[in-house]
Amino acid sequence: MVNFRPLVNPESSRVRRGAAVAVPAAVMLVLGLWGLDRGGMWRDEAVTFQVARRTVPQIWRLLHGVDAVHGLYYLLMHAVLALHPGEVLLRLPSVCAAVLATGLVAALGTRLARPRVGLWAGLLYAVTPMVGHYAQEGRSYALVAAGAAGATLLLVRAVPAGGRTWWAYGAVLGVTCWLHELAVLLALAHAGTLALARVPAAVWRGWGRAAGVVALALLPMVVVSHAQSAQLAWVREPTMETAGALLREFAGPTSGVYWACLALAALGLTRLVGGRGELTCAGVALPLAVVPPTVLMLASRLTPLYVDRYVLYALAGVPLLVAAGADRVAELLGRIGRAAGPLGRVRLRNPRFPSPLLTLTGVLAVALALVHQLPVLRQDRSPDHRPDNLAAMSTDAARELRPGDPVLFLPSHARSTALAYPAGFRGIRDVALAAGAPASGTLYGREVDPDQLRRRLAGLDRVWVVAERRFFRSPWYPGDPTDRAKLDVVQDRFALREERARDGVVLRLYVRRTLATGSLAHPARLRPGRW
């Protein structure tokens, strides 16, 4: 009988666990910083940028009327942008949050299974295009994902610890929900995990107290945000196609990666339930990936609330499931190798010892997935890949607008271009504006009533319109009375002279119909043919 020394010692185990967390985090850092300065904000980022640069009393006043759900994030970004107001610093907290989330996903896989599972799960999370997209977005969703991963890890630690860490779990979950209230669905996912593990009543009591405190602390935001629900009037009821699209975003947008991940995730489900009171990797990952999106989609059948980014935090469950399935394959290959090799009849003292070759094979598979999805990642780092590019539109406006030129923003939130990049609109006359955004406690400023707007337009022979292009290509009719007056007067009294279109925004010059059909009184001012 051959005697072997222990194949694993505590020091090497700590090194492997540390590497399993550090390597994916480093990959996420590189991918997050790649192309971070893409040269332009889109509308949602512009809201963060201009709100966070207001004073704290002005932000507080805004939250009473709109965007209460993002209040904590705006206050955080107020402190960040006080250092230097710029696009890179606007997105840097999201990059850091994505790095933290990646490390936490790897730590979950390591704790629930073994280091190679954590390594694979973390790497898969880092190279998922949806994660990279929101890692470079000046919004709260990457921070919410990091908080959700942290709360899940604390749940996993609290169950065997006899409830001594429930206070930390409740604190992290509470802060995460205050970053975005729909993160409260994470508590339902954790309840599903505890049910699958068949934990004792003491664990349920500890978790219930923590979740109850979080729910009570979140109640004021729920009340205020419910009164602001008109902000979600644009959200549509989800369909089966919506669910399929989310699954593809979670598992991978390219077909090869998507089907491979689904197959491995199905294998990972074979260890969904462990012993009584035991948390398995699949038992944590499946509720995390499935419960929040499913509940939100079902609730949206009554009141549309579902947007994919609202459940970004649920994505962490998919790489954990895929890595657990890959580990099952690795175990099978390991058994085959031991049975066929010269030591096949020797009983190893540590049958869980991860083969370096198998671990490296999994890493190479993730690298192949990264290469396969690299065109998607590269395209996502182009400013033109966002719904609109406000910096480019401001540049176009700077070429055409002159101080004193009258401008209409249609609808009013099109004014975000001028608020984010004011250089292109310096000195212009905002025809509809009654009070600026910070002074009025609104996102885009307070506008005059329709009658006053008509009086202002009556004295103009020409007006520039900054508008969303889709409004001129559909039977859209604005619900706001002032926006309706803008559209009615421009279409009835003015004729289109020139147009500059970029992404989803257009810059149009309109002249009064009497000038457009007769002799032009001021032909030089119209600058025909500039475009």
C-alpha positions as CSV (number, residue, x, y, z in Angstrom):
1,M,0.0,0.0,0.0
2,V,1.4,3.4,-1.0
3,N,1.3,6.1,1.6
4,F,0.6,9.6,0.3
5,R,1.1,12.9,2.2
6,P,-2.0,15.0,2.4
7,L,-2.5,16.7,-1.0
8,V,-3.9,19.8,0.5
9,N,-2.6,21.9,3.4
10,P,-4.4,25.0,4.9
11,E,-2.0,27.4,3.4
12,S,-2.4,26.2,-0.2
13,S,-6.1,26.1,0.3
14,R,-6.2,29.7,1.4
15,V,-4.1,30.6,-1.7
16,R,-6.5,28.8,-4.0
17,R,-9.5,30.4,-2.5
18,G,-7.9,33.8,-2.7
19,A,-6.9,33.3,-6.3
20,A,-10.4,32.1,-7.2
21,V,-11.8,35.5,-6.0
22,A,-8.9,37.8,-7.1
23,V,-8.5,36.5,-10.7
24,P,-12.2,37.1,-11.8
25,A,-12.2,40.5,-10.0
26,A,-9.0,41.5,-12.0
27,V,-10.6,40.4,-15.3
28,M,-13.7,42.4,-14.5
29,L,-11.6,45.5,-13.6
30,V,-9.8,45.3,-17.0
31,L,-13.1,44.8,-18.9
32,G,-14.7,47.6,-16.9
33,L,-12.0,50.1,-17.6
34,W,-11.8,49.2,-21.3
35,G,-13.4,52.0,-23.2
36,L,-14.8,53.7,-20.1
37,D,-14.4,57.1,-21.7
38,R,-16.5,56.5,-24.7
39,G,-17.1,60.2,-25.3
40,G,-20.7,60.8,-24.6
41,M,-23.5,60.3,-22.1
42,W,-27.0,59.1,-22.9
43,R,-30.1,60.4,-21.4
44,D,-30.2,58.3,-18.2
45,E,-26.6,59.0,-17.4
46,A,-27.2,62.7,-18.1
47,V,-29.9,62.7,-15.5
48,T,-27.4,61.3,-12.9
49,F,-24.8,63.8,-14.0
50,Q,-26.9,66.9,-13.7
51,V,-28.8,65.9,-10.6
52,A,-25.7,64.8,-8.7
53,R,-24.1,68.2,-9.3
54,R,-26.9,70.0,-7.5
55,T,-26.8,71.0,-3.8
56,V,-28.1,68.5,-1.3
57,P,-31.2,70.7,-0.5
58,Q,-31.9,70.8,-4.3
59,I,-31.6,67.0,-4.6
60,W,-33.8,66.6,-1.5
61,R,-36.4,68.8,-3.1
62,L,-36.3,66.9,-6.4
63,L,-36.9,63.6,-4.6
64,H,-40.2,64.8,-3.3
65,G,-41.5,65.0,-6.8
66,V,-39.6,62.6,-8.9
67,D,-36.9,59.8,-8.9
68,A,-37.2,59.0,-5.1
69,V,-36.2,55.5,-6.0
70,H,-32.7,56.8,-7.0
71,G,-32.3,59.2,-4.1
72,L,-29.5,57.4,-2.2
73,Y,-27.6,56.9,-5.4
74,Y,-27.9,60.6,-6.3
75,L,-26.5,61.6,-2.9
76,L,-23.6,59.1,-3.3
77,M,-22.8,60.5,-6.7
78,H,-23.0,64.0,-5.4
79,A,-20.0,63.2,-3.2
80,V,-18.2,61.5,-6.0
81,L,-18.7,64.2,-8.6
82,A,-17.7,66.8,-6.1
83,L,-14.1,65.5,-6.7
84,H,-14.3,66.1,-10.4
85,P,-17.4,66.3,-12.6
86,G,-16.6,64.2,-15.6
87,E,-17.9,61.2,-17.5
88,V,-15.1,58.8,-16.3
89,L,-15.7,59.5,-12.7
90,L,-19.5,59.3,-13.3
91,R,-19.1,55.7,-14.4
92,L,-16.2,54.6,-12.1
93,P,-18.4,53.7,-9.1
94,S,-20.3,51.3,-11.4
95,V,-17.0,49.7,-12.5
96,C,-15.9,49.3,-8.9
97,A,-19.3,47.8,-8.0
98,A,-19.0,45.3,-10.8
99,V,-15.5,44.3,-9.7
100,L,-16.9,43.8,-6.2
101,A,-19.9,41.8,-7.4
102,T,-17.6,39.6,-9.5
103,G,-15.5,38.8,-6.4
104,L,-18.6,38.1,-4.4
105,V,-19.9,35.7,-7.0
106,A,-16.6,33.9,-7.0
107,A,-16.6,33.8,-3.2
108,L,-20.1,32.3,-3.2
109,G,-19.0,29.5,-5.6
110,T,-15.9,28.9,-3.5
111,R,-17.8,28.7,-0.2
112,L,-20.8,26.6,-1.6
113,A,-18.7,24.2,-3.6
114,R,-14.9,24.5,-4.1
115,P,-12.4,27.1,-5.4
116,R,-12.6,26.0,-9.1
117,V,-16.4,26.5,-9.0
118,G,-15.9,30.0,-7.6
119,L,-13.2,30.8,-10.2
120,W,-15.4,29.7,-13.1
121,A,-18.5,31.4,-11.8
122,G,-16.6,34.7,-11.3
123,L,-15.0,34.6,-14.7
124,L,-18.3,33.8,-16.4
125,Y,-20.0,36.7,-14.5
126,A,-17.1,39.1,-15.6
127,V,-17.3,38.2,-19.3
128,T,-21.2,38.4,-19.6
129,P,-21.9,41.4,-21.9
130,M,-24.9,42.5,-19.8
131,V,-22.6,42.8,-16.7
132,G,-20.1,44.8,-18.8
133,H,-22.8,47.1,-20.1
134,Y,-24.0,48.2,-16.7
135,A,-20.5,48.3,-15.3
136,Q,-20.0,51.3,-17.6
137,E,-23.3,53.0,-16.9
138,G,-23.6,56.0,-14.7
139,R,-26.7,54.5,-12.9
140,S,-27.2,52.5,-9.8
141,Y,-27.8,49.0,-11.2
142,A,-24.2,47.7,-10.9
143,L,-24.2,48.9,-7.2
144,V,-27.5,47.1,-6.6
145,A,-26.0,43.9,-8.1
146,A,-23.0,44.1,-5.8
147,G,-25.2,44.7,-2.8
148,A,-27.4,41.7,-3.7
149,A,-24.3,39.4,-4.1
150,G,-23.0,40.7,-0.8
151,A,-26.4,40.0,1.0
152,T,-26.5,36.5,-0.6
153,L,-23.0,35.7,0.7
154,L,-24.0,36.9,4.2
155,L,-27.1,34.7,4.1
156,V,-24.8,31.7,3.2
157,R,-22.6,32.6,6.2
158,A,-25.5,33.2,8.6
159,V,-27.2,29.9,8.2
160,P,-24.5,27.7,9.7
161,A,-23.3,30.4,12.1
162,G,-26.5,30.1,14.1
163,G,-27.8,33.5,13.3
164,R,-24.9,35.6,14.7
165,T,-24.5,37.6,11.4
166,W,-28.2,38.4,10.6
167,W,-27.6,42.0,11.5
168,A,-25.0,42.3,8.8
169,Y,-27.3,40.6,6.3
170,G,-30.1,42.9,7.1
171,A,-27.9,46.0,6.9
172,V,-26.5,45.1,3.5
173,L,-29.9,44.1,2.2
174,G,-31.5,47.3,3.5
175,V,-28.9,49.6,1.8
176,T,-29.3,47.6,-1.4
177,C,-33.1,48.1,-1.4
178,W,-32.6,51.8,-0.8
179,L,-30.4,51.9,-3.9
180,H,-33.4,50.5,-5.8
181,E,-36.5,49.4,-4.1
182,L,-37.2,46.4,-6.5
183,A,-34.1,44.7,-5.0
184,V,-36.5,43.7,-2.2
185,L,-37.4,40.8,-4.4
186,L,-34.1,39.4,-3.4
187,A,-35.6,38.5,0.0
188,L,-38.1,36.2,-1.8
189,A,-35.2,34.5,-3.6
190,H,-33.5,34.0,-0.2
191,A,-36.7,32.6,1.2
192,G,-36.7,30.1,-1.6
193,T,-33.1,29.1,-0.8
194,L,-33.9,28.5,2.9
195,A,-37.0,26.4,1.9
196,L,-34.9,24.2,-0.4
197,A,-32.3,23.7,2.3
198,R,-35.0,22.8,4.9
199,V,-33.4,25.0,7.5
200,P,-34.6,24.8,11.2
201,A,-37.1,27.2,12.6
202,A,-34.4,29.2,14.4
203,V,-32.9,30.2,11.1
204,W,-36.3,31.2,9.7
205,R,-36.8,33.4,12.8
206,G,-33.5,35.1,12.4
207,W,-34.0,35.6,8.7
208,G,-37.6,36.8,9.2
209,R,-36.5,39.4,11.7
210,A,-33.9,40.8,9.4
211,A,-36.2,40.8,6.4
212,G,-39.0,42.4,8.4
213,V,-36.7,45.3,9.5
214,V,-35.7,45.8,5.9
215,A,-39.3,45.9,4.8
216,L,-40.2,48.5,7.5
217,A,-37.2,50.7,6.7
218,L,-38.2,50.6,3.0
219,L,-41.8,51.5,3.6
220,P,-41.3,55.3,3.3
221,M,-39.7,54.9,-0.1
222,V,-42.5,52.6,-1.3
223,V,-45.1,55.2,-0.3
224,V,-43.3,58.1,-2.0
225,S,-42.3,56.2,-5.2
226,H,-45.9,54.9,-5.6
227,A,-47.0,58.5,-5.8
228,Q,-44.4,58.9,-8.6
229,S,-45.5,55.9,-10.6
230,A,-46.4,58.0,-13.6
231,Q,-42.6,57.9,-14.4
232,L,-43.1,54.3,-15.5
233,A,-45.9,55.1,-17.9
234,W,-43.5,54.1,-20.8
235,V,-43.1,50.6,-19.4
236,R,-45.0,47.9,-21.3
237,E,-46.4,44.6,-20.1
238,P,-43.8,41.7,-20.5
239,T,-44.4,38.8,-22.8
240,M,-42.9,35.4,-23.4
241,E,-40.5,37.0,-25.8
242,T,-39.5,39.3,-23.0
243,A,-38.6,36.4,-20.8
244,G,-36.7,34.7,-23.6
245,A,-34.7,37.9,-24.2
246,L,-33.8,38.1,-20.5
247,L,-32.6,34.5,-20.4
248,R,-30.4,35.1,-23.4
249,E,-29.0,38.3,-21.7
250,F,-28.3,36.3,-18.6
251,A,-26.7,33.2,-20.3
252,G,-25.0,34.9,-23.2
253,P,-26.2,36.8,-26.3
254,T,-24.3,34.5,-28.8
255,S,-25.8,31.2,-29.7
256,G,-22.8,29.0,-28.9
257,V,-22.3,30.5,-25.4
258,Y,-26.0,30.5,-24.7
259,W,-26.7,26.8,-25.4
260,A,-23.5,25.7,-23.7
261,C,-24.4,27.6,-20.6
262,L,-28.0,26.3,-20.6
263,A,-26.8,22.7,-20.8
264,L,-24.3,23.1,-18.0
265,A,-26.8,24.9,-15.8
266,A,-29.2,22.0,-16.3
267,L,-26.4,19.7,-15.0
268,G,-25.9,22.0,-12.1
269,L,-29.5,21.5,-11.0
270,T,-28.8,17.8,-10.2
271,R,-27.5,19.0,-6.8
272,L,-30.4,21.3,-6.1
273,V,-31.1,19.9,-2.6
274,G,-28.6,18.7,-0.1
275,G,-28.9,17.4,3.4
276,R,-31.2,19.0,5.9
277,G,-30.0,22.5,6.7
278,E,-27.4,22.3,3.9
279,L,-27.1,25.1,1.4
280,T,-26.0,23.9,-2.0
281,C,-24.7,26.0,-4.9
282,A,-27.7,25.2,-7.0
283,G,-30.0,25.8,-4.1
284,V,-28.7,29.4,-3.8
285,A,-28.3,30.1,-7.5
286,L,-31.6,28.9,-8.9
287,P,-33.9,31.1,-6.7
288,L,-31.6,34.0,-7.2
289,A,-31.7,33.7,-11.0
290,V,-35.4,32.9,-11.3
291,V,-37.5,34.4,-8.5
292,P,-36.9,38.1,-8.9
293,P,-37.5,38.3,-12.6
294,T,-40.5,35.9,-12.5
295,V,-42.2,37.8,-9.6
296,L,-41.6,41.1,-11.3
297,M,-43.0,39.9,-14.6
298,L,-46.1,38.4,-13.0
299,A,-46.7,41.6,-11.1
300,S,-46.3,43.6,-14.3
301,R,-49.4,41.8,-15.7
302,L,-51.3,44.1,-13.3
303,T,-49.1,47.2,-13.3
304,P,-46.2,47.2,-15.8
305,L,-43.0,47.5,-13.8
306,Y,-40.6,45.1,-15.5
307,V,-37.4,46.4,-17.1
308,D,-34.5,44.1,-17.5
309,R,-32.0,46.3,-15.7
310,Y,-34.2,46.3,-12.6
311,V,-33.3,42.6,-12.1
312,L,-29.7,42.8,-13.1
313,Y,-28.7,41.5,-9.7
314,A,-30.5,38.2,-10.4
315,L,-27.9,37.5,-13.2
316,A,-25.4,36.3,-10.6
317,G,-27.3,33.0,-10.1
318,V,-26.7,31.9,-13.7
319,P,-22.9,31.7,-13.7
320,L,-23.1,29.9,-10.3
321,L,-25.4,27.3,-11.9
322,V,-23.2,27.0,-15.0
323,A,-20.1,26.6,-12.9
324,A,-21.8,23.9,-10.7
325,G,-22.7,22.0,-13.9
326,A,-19.2,22.3,-15.2
327,D,-17.9,20.9,-11.9
328,R,-20.1,17.9,-12.3
329,V,-18.5,17.3,-15.7
330,A,-15.1,17.8,-14.2
331,E,-15.8,15.3,-11.5
332,L,-16.9,12.7,-14.0
333,L,-13.8,13.3,-16.1
334,G,-11.7,13.1,-13.0
335,R,-13.2,9.7,-12.0
336,I,-12.6,8.4,-15.6
337,G,-9.0,9.7,-15.4
338,R,-8.3,8.1,-12.1
339,A,-9.9,4.8,-13.1
340,A,-7.8,4.7,-16.3
341,G,-4.5,5.9,-14.9
342,P,-1.7,4.1,-13.1
343,L,-3.1,5.2,-9.7
344,G,-6.6,4.3,-10.6
345,R,-6.7,1.6,-7.8
346,V,-5.3,3.9,-5.1
347,R,-7.8,5.6,-2.8
348,L,-6.8,9.2,-2.6
349,R,-7.1,10.8,0.8
350,N,-8.8,13.9,-0.6
351,P,-11.1,12.9,-3.4
352,R,-12.3,16.6,-3.7
353,F,-8.8,17.8,-4.7
354,P,-9.4,19.8,-7.9
355,S,-7.2,18.7,-10.8
356,P,-5.2,21.7,-12.1
357,L,-5.8,20.4,-15.6
358,L,-9.5,20.4,-15.2
359,T,-9.5,23.8,-13.6
360,L,-7.4,25.2,-16.5
361,T,-9.7,23.6,-19.0
362,G,-12.7,25.5,-17.5
363,V,-10.7,28.7,-17.5
364,L,-9.9,28.2,-21.2
365,A,-13.6,27.5,-21.9
366,V,-14.5,30.9,-20.3
367,A,-11.7,32.5,-22.4
368,L,-13.3,31.0,-25.5
369,A,-16.6,32.4,-24.5
370,L,-15.0,35.9,-24.0
371,V,-13.5,35.7,-27.5
372,H,-16.8,34.6,-29.0
373,Q,-18.6,37.5,-27.4
374,L,-15.8,40.1,-27.9
375,P,-17.6,41.8,-30.9
376,V,-20.6,42.4,-28.6
377,L,-18.4,43.8,-25.9
378,R,-16.6,46.0,-28.4
379,Q,-19.8,47.3,-29.9
380,D,-21.2,48.1,-26.4
381,R,-18.3,50.5,-25.8
382,S,-19.3,52.7,-28.7
383,P,-21.4,55.8,-27.7
384,D,-23.6,55.2,-30.7
385,H,-24.7,51.8,-29.2
386,R,-26.7,53.7,-26.5
387,P,-30.2,55.0,-27.4
388,D,-28.8,58.5,-27.9
389,N,-25.5,60.3,-27.8
390,L,-26.0,63.7,-26.2
391,A,-22.4,64.9,-26.6
392,A,-22.6,64.4,-30.4
393,M,-26.0,66.2,-30.6
394,S,-24.5,69.1,-28.5
395,T,-21.6,69.3,-31.0
396,D,-24.1,69.5,-33.9
397,A,-26.1,72.2,-32.1
398,A,-22.9,74.2,-31.5
399,R,-22.3,74.3,-35.3
400,E,-25.7,75.6,-36.1
401,L,-27.1,77.6,-33.2
402,R,-26.1,81.2,-32.5
403,P,-26.7,83.2,-29.4
404,G,-30.3,84.4,-29.2
405,D,-31.6,81.6,-31.5
406,P,-35.0,80.4,-30.3
407,V,-35.1,76.7,-29.4
408,L,-37.9,74.3,-28.4
409,F,-37.3,70.9,-26.7
410,L,-39.9,68.3,-27.6
411,P,-40.7,66.7,-25.3
412,S,-39.4,68.5,-22.3
413,H,-36.9,65.8,-21.4
414,A,-35.1,66.4,-24.7
415,R,-33.7,69.4,-22.7
416,S,-31.3,66.8,-21.1
417,T,-28.9,67.4,-24.0
418,A,-28.5,71.1,-23.0
419,L,-28.3,70.3,-19.3
420,A,-25.6,67.7,-19.7
421,Y,-23.6,69.5,-22.5
422,P,-24.5,73.2,-22.2
423,A,-21.6,74.4,-24.4
424,G,-23.5,73.6,-27.6
425,F,-26.6,75.7,-26.4
426,R,-24.8,78.6,-24.8
427,G,-26.8,81.8,-25.3
428,I,-29.8,80.3,-26.9
429,R,-33.3,81.3,-26.0
430,D,-35.3,78.4,-24.5
431,V,-38.8,79.4,-25.7
432,A,-40.8,77.2,-23.4
433,L,-38.7,77.4,-20.2
434,A,-40.2,79.2,-17.2
435,A,-37.7,78.1,-14.5
436,G,-34.5,76.1,-14.6
437,A,-34.3,72.5,-13.4
438,P,-32.5,73.0,-10.1
439,A,-34.5,76.0,-9.1
440,S,-37.8,74.3,-9.9
441,G,-37.0,71.0,-8.2
442,T,-37.6,69.1,-11.5
443,L,-35.4,67.0,-13.8
444,Y,-35.7,69.1,-16.9
445,G,-37.1,72.5,-15.7
446,R,-40.6,73.9,-15.4
447,E,-42.2,75.1,-18.6
448,V,-44.8,77.8,-19.3
449,D,-48.5,77.0,-19.9
450,P,-49.8,76.4,-23.4
451,D,-51.3,79.9,-23.8
452,Q,-48.1,81.7,-22.9
453,L,-46.1,79.4,-25.1
454,R,-48.3,80.3,-28.1
455,R,-47.8,84.0,-27.4
456,R,-44.1,83.5,-27.3
457,L,-44.1,81.6,-30.6
458,A,-46.4,84.1,-32.3
459,G,-43.6,86.6,-32.5
460,L,-41.1,84.3,-34.0
461,D,-40.3,83.8,-37.7
462,R,-38.0,80.8,-37.2
463,V,-37.4,78.3,-34.4
464,W,-35.1,75.4,-33.8
465,V,-36.6,72.1,-32.4
466,V,-34.6,69.5,-30.5
467,A,-36.7,66.4,-30.5
468,E,-36.8,62.6,-30.3
469,R,-36.9,61.4,-33.9
470,R,-39.5,58.7,-33.2
471,F,-42.1,61.4,-32.5
472,F,-42.0,62.5,-36.1
473,R,-42.3,58.9,-37.4
474,S,-45.4,57.7,-35.6
475,P,-48.8,58.9,-34.7
476,W,-47.5,60.0,-31.3
477,Y,-49.3,62.8,-29.5
478,P,-47.9,64.1,-26.2
479,G,-49.9,63.9,-23.1
480,D,-48.4,67.1,-21.6
481,P,-50.4,70.2,-22.6
482,T,-47.3,72.3,-23.2
483,D,-45.7,69.6,-25.4
484,R,-49.0,69.3,-27.3
485,A,-48.9,73.1,-27.9
486,K,-45.4,72.9,-29.2
487,L,-46.2,70.2,-31.7
488,D,-49.5,71.8,-32.8
489,V,-48.0,75.3,-33.4
490,V,-44.9,74.0,-35.1
491,Q,-46.8,71.7,-37.5
492,D,-49.6,74.3,-38.2
493,R,-47.7,77.6,-38.4
494,F,-44.2,76.6,-39.4
495,A,-42.6,74.6,-42.2
496,L,-39.5,72.3,-42.0
497,R,-36.4,74.0,-43.5
498,E,-33.5,71.8,-42.5
499,E,-32.8,68.7,-40.3
500,R,-29.9,67.2,-38.6
501,A,-30.4,63.7,-37.2
502,R,-28.2,61.6,-35.0
503,D,-29.2,58.4,-33.3
504,G,-32.6,59.0,-31.7
505,V,-32.4,62.8,-31.6
506,V,-33.0,65.4,-34.4
507,L,-32.2,69.1,-34.6
508,R,-34.7,70.8,-37.0
509,L,-35.0,74.3,-38.2
510,Y,-38.6,75.5,-38.8
511,V,-39.6,78.8,-40.5
512,R,-43.0,80.4,-40.5
513,R,-45.0,79.3,-43.5
514,T,-45.4,82.8,-44.9
515,L,-41.6,83.0,-45.2
516,A,-41.2,79.5,-46.4
517,T,-43.7,80.0,-49.3
518,G,-42.9,83.6,-50.1
519,S,-39.7,85.6,-50.3
520,L,-37.3,85.0,-47.5
521,A,-36.9,88.1,-45.5
522,H,-33.6,87.0,-43.9
523,P,-32.1,84.3,-46.2
524,A,-28.6,84.5,-44.6
525,R,-29.9,83.6,-41.2
526,L,-31.4,80.4,-42.4
527,R,-28.0,79.1,-43.6
528,P,-29.5,76.7,-46.3
529,G,-27.3,73.8,-47.3
530,R,-25.2,73.6,-44.2
531,W,-26.1,70.0,-43.8
